[in-house]
């Protein structure tokens, strides 16, 4: 690596979509999907968080590698991603490195808007200490810049520029 690379923006890894889930209403069970349609400025078709242009939480992502870690903190096996109420589980790329970055998943382009903090629902879904276990491991929120379809197995790549 050359000395002139900005290490804060250099992300050579390519990730992979491991799981997708949506909820059609607040507090409703997350339904796993093999693929979803994503709309610009809105989010995932059928997802209750897809609320429009002003939302910085149009699509949420969480790190696959964090599922065993959260489970370990709680003295359990890896956590079922449906319990965490995020839309897309990604492996192989550090999601925090995607904050304020444009990246593609399949033919969709998203931009990371910031961390996706846990909500009090984590105490209910994960049990006592669930909220604390999720702190710092909740993934990221994104906005949609280019529409398309995301499928399990799709690549996740940082876009230059």
C-alpha positions in Angstrom: 0.0 0.0 0.0 1.3 3.4 -0.9 1.9 6.0 1.8 -0.5 8.5 0.1 -3.7 6.4 0.7 -6.2 7.8 3.1 -6.7 4.9 5.5 -10.1 6.3 6.6 -11.6 6.0 3.2 -9.6 3.0 1.8 -11.9 -0.1 2.0 -10.6 -2.9 -0.3 -12.8 -5.6 1.0 -15.9 -6.9 -0.9 -18.7 -8.0 1.4 -21.6 -10.4 0.8 -25.3 -10.3 1.7 -26.0 -13.2 4.1 -29.7 -12.5 5.0 -32.5 -10.1 4.2 -35.6 -9.4 6.3 -38.5 -6.9 6.3 -41.3 -6.0 8.7 -44.6 -4.6 7.2 -45.6 -2.9 10.5 -44.1 -1.6 13.7 -43.4 -4.4 16.1 -44.4 -7.0 13.5 -42.3 -10.1 13.0 -39.4 -9.7 10.6 -40.0 -11.9 7.5 -36.8 -13.4 5.8 -36.6 -12.8 2.1 -34.4 -14.0 -0.7 -34.6 -10.7 -2.5 -36.2 -7.3 -2.1 -36.9 -4.3 -4.3 -35.4 -1.0 -3.1 -36.8 2.4 -4.2 -34.8 5.7 -4.4 -35.5 8.0 -1.5 -37.8 5.5 0.2 -36.3 2.1 1.0 -37.4 -1.5 0.7 -40.8 -2.1 -0.8 -43.1 -3.5 1.9 -40.8 -2.4 4.8 -42.5 -0.1 7.4 -39.4 2.0 7.8 -39.5 3.0 4.2 -41.0 6.4 5.0 -39.6 8.7 2.4 -37.1 11.3 1.5 -36.4 12.8 5.0 -35.6 9.5 6.6 -31.9 8.7 7.1 -33.0 5.1 8.0 -34.3 3.9 4.7 -32.4 0.6 4.8 -30.6 -0.8 7.8 -27.6 -3.2 7.7 -25.9 -5.2 10.4 -22.6 -7.0 10.5 -22.9 -10.8 10.2 -19.7 -11.2 12.2 -21.3 -9.4 15.2 -24.1 -12.0 15.6 -21.9 -14.5 17.5 -20.4 -11.7 19.5 -23.8 -10.3 20.6 -24.8 -13.9 21.5 -21.6 -14.4 23.5 -22.2 -11.3 25.5 -25.6 -12.7 26.4 -24.3 -16.2 27.0 -26.1 -17.6 24.0 -25.5 -19.0 20.5 -25.2 -16.5 17.6 -28.3 -14.3 17.4 -31.0 -14.9 14.9 -30.9 -11.7 12.7 -34.7 -11.4 12.6 -34.5 -10.5 16.3 -32.3 -7.5 15.7 -34.8 -5.8 13.4 -32.3 -4.8 10.7 -33.0 -5.3 7.0 -29.8 -6.7 5.6 -27.0 -8.8 7.2 -23.6 -8.3 5.5 -20.4 -10.3 6.0 -16.8 -9.6 4.9 -16.8 -5.8 5.1 -16.7 -3.4 8.0 -20.0 -1.6 7.9 -18.8 1.4 10.0 -16.3 2.0 7.3 -19.3 2.7 5.0 -20.5 5.7 7.0 -20.7 8.7 4.7 -19.7 6.5 1.8 -21.6 5.4 -1.3 -21.6 1.6 -1.9 -23.4 -0.9 -4.0 -25.3 -4.0 -3.1 -26.0 -5.8 -6.3 -27.4 -3.0 -8.6 -28.5 -0.8 -5.7 -26.5 2.2 -4.5 -26.8 3.2 -0.9 -25.1 5.8 1.3 -24.2 5.2 4.9 -25.8 7.9 7.1 -24.6 6.7 10.5 -24.8 4.1 13.2 -28.0 2.2 13.8 -28.4 2.5 17.5 -30.3 -0.2 19.4 -33.8 0.5 20.6 -35.5 -0.7 23.8 -37.1 -3.5 21.8 -33.7 -5.3 22.1 -34.5 -6.0 25.8 -37.7 -7.8 24.8 -36.2 -9.6 21.8 -32.9 -10.6 23.3 -33.7 -10.7 27.0 -32.1 -8.9 30.0 -29.1 -7.0 28.8 -30.0 -7.2 25.1 -29.9 -3.4 24.7 -26.4 -3.2 26.3 -25.1 -6.1 24.2 -26.2 -4.3 21.0 -24.5 -1.0 21.8 -21.7 -0.5 19.3 -22.9 -3.5 17.2 -26.2 -2.3 15.8 -24.9 -1.7 12.2 -25.6 1.3 10.1 -28.5 3.2 8.6 -28.5 4.2 4.9 -30.4 6.2 2.3 -31.1 4.9 -1.2 -29.4 6.6 -4.2 -30.1 4.2 -7.0 -33.0 1.7 -7.0 -32.9 -2.0 -7.9 -33.0 -5.5 -6.4 -30.9 -6.9 -3.6 -30.5 -10.6 -3.3 -28.9 -12.9 -0.7 -25.4 -13.6 -2.0 -25.0 -10.1 -3.7 -21.7 -8.4 -3.4 -21.2 -5.2 -1.3 -18.7 -2.8 -2.7 -17.5 0.7 -1.8 -17.8 3.0 -4.7 -15.0 5.4 -5.5 -15.5 9.1 -5.4 
